[in-house]
Amino acid sequence: MRRCTSKPKLLVVGSMNMDLVFSGTPRIPVYGESVRCGSYSFIPGGKGTNQAFAAAKLGSRPTLVGRVGDDEYGRCLMSELEVAQVDTRFIVRDVEAQTGFALMCVAEGGRYVSYHIAGANLGLDASAVERALKGGSFDMVILQLEIPLETVYRTYELSKKNGVPVFLDAGPAMSIDLEPFKGLHIISPNEAETVAMSGIEPQTEADARDAAELLFERAGPRYVILKLGGRGAYFFDGADGRLIPAFVVNAIDSTAAGDTFNAALVTRLCRGDSIEHAITVAHAAAAICVSRKGALPSIPAEAEVDAFLRHEQASRRES
């Protein structure tokens, strides 16, 4: 993989949604029950939007390939990304479909459930990816599964053909054929996604090792990185593997934490950091993210992550 010493150029291919977030949800209701929540807000989101926005704030130069409706929500998403200096030239405006929409209910402690309407995301094909790859060079492609699967597979083929390494964020949770992804640089599922792809629930470090080995065998990546929430991340390179603990913070909302982790990790890897240090930096970015509400508003800037790490290092020396 080519090392970039300045701002890595990343191509993010993914979903774009407007999120309606209910905060302070006491519990998930059963059918026919209403529960009183604390507040609501409209927040730009979608895994593609989140990852591109986070990459821009964390020190990369991202280009986003996505699809929105020709409506108020789509215009809002485009505006937020442009302010963050994300390259939006390859985002398609669909005049026949609504912008993707998600309803998220966030409980105390930051855990959430989400109801998702794909909308214009369902029309995203690989033609815009092909144009983007022809139009410039990239250090890595960030890809996820919140868009049509045929587009995901085709994007990987095009990236491989152009010699660009691919980071696959294996979400949302689903069981898919990993054979077409042979040669990935990184595959990174969270706990639920690990279960869906491997059939193994990574409750212990031994379980995580078993799941990582299975995913490594099926996809043949350079690294498998399992995102295990508050426990940390387990990485495996085909021979060695270990758990790198997360930072302990007061978690308020885990929305976009995984996307922030991914963007920070890829940014640091493209700059030449070791996998262990890149994961540590990604943990710091995610820790700041979960301590705030919302998706895009919770994503920290690179300077905040550096300050967080300095504070953690100072605290450890004092203790």
C-alpha positions as CSV (number, residue, x, y, z in Angstrom):
1,M,0.0,0.0,0.0
2,R,1.3,3.4,-1.0
3,R,2.1,5.7,2.0
4,C,0.8,9.3,2.0
5,T,2.6,11.7,4.3
6,S,0.2,14.6,3.9
7,K,-3.6,14.4,3.6
8,P,-4.6,11.0,2.2
9,K,-7.0,10.9,-0.8
10,L,-9.9,8.6,0.0
11,L,-12.8,7.5,-2.1
12,V,-15.8,6.8,0.0
13,V,-18.7,4.8,-1.7
14,G,-21.8,4.6,0.4
15,S,-25.2,5.6,1.6
16,M,-26.6,9.0,2.3
17,N,-29.5,9.5,4.7
18,M,-31.3,12.1,6.7
19,D,-31.6,10.8,10.3
20,L,-34.5,11.6,12.6
21,V,-33.1,10.9,16.1
22,F,-35.2,10.3,19.2
23,S,-33.0,10.8,22.2
24,G,-33.6,9.7,25.8
25,T,-35.6,6.6,24.8
26,P,-36.2,4.7,28.0
27,R,-36.7,1.4,26.3
28,I,-37.7,-0.1,23.0
29,P,-41.6,-0.4,23.0
30,V,-43.6,-3.4,22.1
31,Y,-46.3,-3.3,19.5
32,G,-49.2,-1.1,20.6
33,E,-47.1,0.7,23.3
34,S,-46.0,4.3,23.3
35,V,-43.0,5.5,25.3
36,R,-42.1,9.1,26.0
37,C,-38.6,10.2,24.8
38,G,-36.6,13.2,25.7
39,S,-36.0,15.1,22.4
40,Y,-35.7,14.7,18.7
41,S,-33.5,16.2,16.0
42,F,-32.9,15.9,12.3
43,I,-29.2,15.1,11.6
44,P,-27.5,14.3,8.3
45,G,-26.2,10.7,8.2
46,G,-25.9,7.5,6.4
47,K,-22.7,5.5,6.5
48,G,-21.2,7.0,3.4
49,T,-22.0,10.6,4.6
50,N,-20.6,9.9,8.0
51,Q,-17.4,8.3,6.8
52,A,-16.6,11.0,4.3
53,F,-17.4,13.8,6.8
54,A,-15.3,12.1,9.4
55,A,-12.4,11.5,7.0
56,A,-12.4,15.3,6.2
57,K,-12.4,16.3,9.9
58,L,-9.7,13.7,10.7
59,G,-7.1,14.8,8.2
60,S,-8.0,13.2,4.8
61,R,-9.3,14.6,1.5
62,P,-12.3,12.5,0.8
63,T,-14.4,12.1,-2.3
64,L,-17.9,10.7,-1.8
65,V,-19.8,8.6,-4.3
66,G,-23.5,8.5,-3.3
67,R,-27.0,9.2,-4.4
68,V,-29.7,11.6,-3.0
69,G,-33.1,12.7,-3.9
70,D,-33.8,16.1,-5.5
71,D,-35.4,17.2,-2.2
72,E,-34.8,19.3,0.9
73,Y,-33.0,16.5,2.7
74,G,-30.7,15.8,-0.2
75,R,-29.8,19.5,-0.5
76,C,-29.1,19.6,3.3
77,L,-26.7,16.6,3.0
78,M,-24.9,18.2,0.1
79,S,-24.5,21.4,1.9
80,E,-23.1,19.8,5.1
81,L,-20.5,17.8,3.0
82,E,-19.4,20.8,1.0
83,V,-18.9,22.9,4.1
84,A,-16.6,20.1,5.4
85,Q,-14.7,20.2,2.1
86,V,-15.8,16.8,0.9
87,D,-15.6,16.4,-2.9
88,T,-19.3,15.9,-3.9
89,R,-18.8,15.9,-7.7
90,F,-19.8,12.2,-8.0
91,I,-22.9,12.4,-5.9
92,V,-26.0,11.8,-8.1
93,R,-29.2,13.7,-7.7
94,D,-32.2,11.4,-8.3
95,V,-35.3,13.2,-9.5
96,E,-37.5,10.1,-9.1
97,A,-36.6,8.9,-5.6
98,Q,-36.5,10.3,-2.0
99,T,-33.3,10.9,-0.1
100,G,-32.7,7.9,2.2
101,F,-34.1,8.3,5.7
102,A,-33.5,6.7,9.1
103,L,-35.4,6.8,12.3
104,M,-33.1,6.2,15.3
105,C,-34.1,5.7,18.9
106,V,-31.2,6.2,21.2
107,A,-31.4,4.8,24.8
108,E,-29.4,5.8,27.9
109,G,-25.8,4.5,27.5
110,G,-25.8,5.3,23.8
111,R,-27.2,2.1,22.4
112,Y,-29.8,2.5,19.6
113,V,-32.1,0.9,17.1
114,S,-32.7,2.2,13.7
115,Y,-35.5,2.0,11.0
116,H,-34.2,2.7,7.6
117,I,-35.7,3.7,4.2
118,A,-33.1,3.3,1.5
119,G,-34.7,5.7,-1.0
120,A,-32.3,7.0,-3.6
121,N,-29.5,4.8,-2.2
122,L,-31.1,1.8,-4.0
123,G,-30.3,3.4,-7.3
124,L,-26.6,3.8,-6.7
125,D,-24.6,1.9,-9.3
126,A,-20.9,1.7,-10.0
127,S,-20.9,4.2,-13.0
128,A,-20.1,7.1,-10.7
129,V,-17.3,5.0,-9.0
130,E,-15.8,4.4,-12.4
131,R,-15.8,8.1,-13.3
132,A,-14.2,9.0,-9.9
133,L,-11.5,6.4,-10.3
134,K,-10.7,7.6,-13.8
135,G,-10.7,11.2,-12.6
136,G,-8.0,10.9,-9.9
137,S,-5.7,8.8,-7.8
138,F,-6.7,7.5,-4.4
139,D,-4.9,6.1,-1.4
140,M,-7.8,3.9,-0.3
141,V,-11.4,3.2,-1.0
142,I,-13.8,2.9,2.0
143,L,-16.8,0.7,1.1
144,Q,-19.8,-0.6,3.1
145,L,-23.0,-2.6,2.6
146,E,-25.7,0.0,2.9
147,I,-26.0,0.3,-0.9
148,P,-26.9,-2.4,-3.5
149,L,-24.7,-5.4,-3.2
150,E,-23.9,-5.6,-6.9
151,T,-22.6,-2.0,-6.6
152,V,-20.4,-3.1,-3.7
153,Y,-18.9,-6.0,-5.6
154,R,-18.4,-4.0,-8.8
155,T,-16.7,-1.2,-6.8
156,Y,-14.3,-3.7,-5.4
157,E,-13.5,-5.0,-8.9
158,L,-12.9,-1.5,-10.2
159,S,-10.7,-0.5,-7.2
160,K,-8.7,-3.7,-7.5
161,K,-8.2,-3.1,-11.3
162,N,-7.0,0.4,-10.5
163,G,-4.6,-0.8,-7.8
164,V,-6.4,1.0,-5.0
165,P,-6.6,-0.9,-1.6
166,V,-10.1,-1.3,-0.2
167,F,-11.4,-1.1,3.4
168,L,-14.7,-2.9,3.7
169,D,-16.9,-1.8,6.6
170,A,-19.1,-4.9,6.8
171,G,-22.3,-3.1,7.9
172,P,-25.1,-3.3,8.2
173,A,-25.2,-6.9,9.5
174,M,-25.9,-9.5,6.8
175,S,-24.5,-12.8,5.6
176,I,-22.9,-12.3,2.2
177,D,-20.5,-14.2,-0.1
178,L,-17.0,-13.0,0.7
179,E,-15.3,-14.9,-2.1
180,P,-15.6,-11.9,-4.5
181,F,-13.7,-9.8,-2.0
182,K,-10.5,-11.9,-2.1
183,G,-7.6,-9.6,-1.6
184,L,-9.3,-6.9,0.4
185,H,-6.9,-4.7,2.5
186,I,-9.2,-4.7,5.5
187,I,-12.6,-6.2,6.5
188,S,-14.0,-4.6,9.6
189,P,-17.4,-5.8,11.1
190,N,-18.8,-4.9,14.4
191,E,-20.2,-7.5,16.9
192,A,-23.6,-8.0,15.2
193,E,-21.9,-8.0,11.7
194,T,-19.3,-10.5,12.9
195,V,-22.1,-12.9,14.0
196,A,-23.9,-12.5,10.7
197,M,-20.8,-13.2,8.6
198,S,-19.1,-15.9,10.7
199,G,-21.8,-17.4,12.9
200,I,-19.6,-16.7,15.9
201,E,-20.5,-14.3,18.6
202,P,-17.3,-12.7,19.8
203,Q,-18.0,-12.7,23.5
204,T,-14.5,-13.6,24.5
205,E,-11.1,-13.0,23.0
206,A,-10.9,-16.6,22.0
207,D,-14.2,-16.2,20.2
208,A,-12.9,-13.1,18.4
209,R,-9.9,-15.0,17.3
210,D,-12.1,-17.8,15.9
211,A,-14.3,-15.4,14.0
212,A,-11.3,-13.4,12.7
213,E,-9.6,-16.5,11.4
214,L,-12.8,-17.6,9.6
215,L,-13.3,-14.2,8.0
216,F,-9.6,-14.2,7.0
217,E,-9.9,-17.5,5.4
218,R,-13.0,-16.5,3.4
219,A,-12.0,-13.0,2.3
220,G,-8.2,-13.2,2.4
221,P,-7.6,-9.6,3.5
222,R,-4.4,-8.1,4.9
223,Y,-6.2,-7.5,8.2
224,V,-9.4,-8.5,9.9
225,I,-10.5,-5.9,12.5
226,L,-13.5,-6.7,14.7
227,K,-15.0,-3.6,16.3
228,L,-16.2,-4.8,19.7
229,G,-17.8,-1.7,21.1
230,G,-16.6,-0.7,24.6
231,R,-14.2,-3.6,24.8
232,G,-12.1,-2.4,21.9
233,A,-11.0,-3.9,18.6
234,Y,-9.5,-7.3,17.8
235,F,-7.2,-7.3,14.8
236,F,-5.8,-10.4,13.0
237,D,-3.2,-10.5,10.2
238,G,-3.4,-14.2,9.4
239,A,-0.8,-15.2,12.0
240,D,-1.0,-12.9,15.0
241,G,-4.0,-11.3,16.6
242,R,-4.8,-9.4,19.8
243,L,-7.4,-7.2,21.4
244,I,-6.6,-3.4,21.6
245,P,-8.8,-2.0,24.4
246,A,-11.0,1.0,23.9
247,F,-10.8,4.1,26.0
248,V,-13.3,4.4,28.9
249,V,-15.6,7.4,28.5
250,N,-19.1,8.3,29.4
251,A,-21.0,7.0,26.4
252,I,-24.1,9.1,25.4
253,D,-24.8,8.1,21.8
254,S,-23.0,5.5,19.7
255,T,-24.3,6.9,16.4
256,A,-21.5,7.2,13.8
257,A,-18.9,5.9,16.2
258,G,-18.0,3.0,14.0
259,D,-17.9,5.3,10.9
260,T,-15.6,7.7,12.9
261,F,-13.4,4.7,13.9
262,N,-13.1,3.6,10.3
263,A,-12.2,7.1,9.0
264,A,-9.6,7.7,11.6
265,L,-8.1,4.2,11.1
266,V,-7.8,4.5,7.3
267,T,-6.4,8.1,7.6
268,R,-3.6,6.9,9.9
269,L,-2.8,3.8,7.9
270,C,-2.5,5.8,4.7
271,R,0.0,8.0,6.5
272,G,2.1,5.0,7.4
273,D,1.2,4.4,11.0
274,S,1.4,0.8,12.4
275,I,-1.9,-1.1,12.6
276,E,-1.7,-1.0,16.4
277,H,-1.2,2.8,16.6
278,A,-3.9,3.4,13.9
279,I,-6.4,1.4,15.9
280,T,-5.5,3.4,19.1
281,V,-6.1,6.7,17.3
282,A,-9.3,5.3,15.9
283,H,-10.4,4.4,19.5
284,A,-9.7,7.9,20.6
285,A,-11.8,9.4,17.8
286,A,-14.7,7.0,18.5
287,A,-14.5,7.7,22.2
288,I,-15.0,11.4,21.6
289,C,-17.8,10.6,19.2
290,V,-19.8,8.4,21.7
291,S,-19.5,11.1,24.3
292,R,-21.7,13.5,22.2
293,K,-25.1,13.3,20.6
294,G,-25.9,12.8,16.9
295,A,-24.0,11.6,13.9
296,L,-22.1,14.4,12.1
297,P,-22.1,16.8,15.1
298,S,-20.4,14.2,17.3
299,I,-17.5,13.5,14.9
300,P,-14.3,15.1,16.3
301,A,-11.6,17.1,14.5
302,E,-8.1,15.8,14.2
303,A,-6.8,18.3,16.7
304,E,-9.4,17.1,19.3
305,V,-8.2,13.5,18.8
306,D,-4.6,14.5,19.3
307,A,-5.4,16.4,22.5
308,F,-7.4,13.4,23.8
309,L,-4.5,11.1,23.2
310,R,-2.1,13.5,24.9
311,H,-4.4,13.7,27.9
312,E,-4.7,9.9,28.2
313,Q,-0.9,9.5,28.0
314,A,-0.4,12.2,30.7
315,S,-3.0,10.5,32.9
316,R,-1.2,7.1,32.6
317,R,2.1,8.6,33.5
318,E,0.7,10.3,36.6
319,S,-1.0,7.0,37.7
